[in-house]
Amino acid sequence: MTGQYDMFNQGSASQFGERQTDLEELIEESHRLEATQTKYRGSNDQEYQIYLSCADDGKGGDITRNGLPLKTYSEWLGS
């Protein structure tokens, strides 16, 4: 099978420890993205207010949950 692509011989994670390093880099990037997302959206209180203003059907129902009552702050935090 000459010419077959060998993922372990084409510069990918082939040495012991390289896969761990790749995983650690992905985890770090994920944490950076989470921090950025929170920074742009604001605090939990501010984000809850966004939820209320967007999800309220005008009668206290949640348009994202087929008209069920809007979530309380505690319910929203837990979801």
C-alpha positions in Angstrom: 0.0 0.0 0.0 2.5 2.6 -1.0 1.2 6.1 -1.3 -1.5 5.5 1.3 -1.8 8.4 3.7 -0.4 7.5 7.1 -1.6 10.0 9.7 1.1 8.9 12.0 3.9 9.7 9.6 2.7 13.0 8.2 3.5 15.5 10.9 0.5 14.8 13.1 0.7 13.8 16.7 2.9 10.7 16.4 5.2 11.1 19.4 4.3 10.2 23.0 3.0 13.4 24.7 2.1 15.3 21.5 -1.6 14.3 21.7 -1.7 15.5 25.3 -0.2 18.8 24.3 -2.7 19.2 21.5 -5.5 18.5 24.0 -4.2 21.0 26.5 -4.0 23.6 23.7 -7.7 23.0 22.8 -8.7 23.2 26.4 -6.9 26.5 26.8 -8.5 27.9 23.7 -11.9 26.8 25.0 -11.3 28.7 28.2 -10.3 31.8 26.3 -13.5 31.6 24.2 -15.6 31.2 27.3 -14.0 34.3 29.0 -14.6 36.3 25.8 -18.2 35.3 25.6 -18.9 36.2 29.2 -17.0 39.5 28.8 -19.2 40.6 25.8 -22.5 39.5 27.3 -21.8 40.9 30.7 -22.7 39.5 34.1 -25.2 36.8 34.8 -27.7 39.4 35.9 -27.3 41.3 32.6 -27.6 38.1 30.6 -30.7 37.1 32.5 -32.2 40.5 31.6 -31.4 39.8 28.0 -33.2 36.4 28.3 -36.3 38.1 29.8 -36.5 40.8 27.1 -36.0 38.3 24.3 -38.1 35.3 25.5 -41.1 37.1 27.0 -44.2 36.7 24.8 -45.8 39.8 26.4 -47.9 37.7 28.8 -45.1 36.3 30.9 -44.7 33.2 28.7 -41.4 32.0 27.3 -41.4 31.9 23.5 -38.4 29.5 23.6 -40.5 27.0 25.7 -43.8 27.0 23.9 -45.4 29.6 26.3 -44.4 28.0 29.6 -43.8 30.6 32.3 -40.5 32.5 32.0 -37.8 31.0 34.1 -36.9 32.5 37.5 -33.4 33.7 37.9 -32.5 30.5 39.9 -34.1 28.3 37.2 -32.3 30.2 34.5 -28.9 29.8 36.2 -29.5 26.1 36.6 -30.3 25.6 32.9 
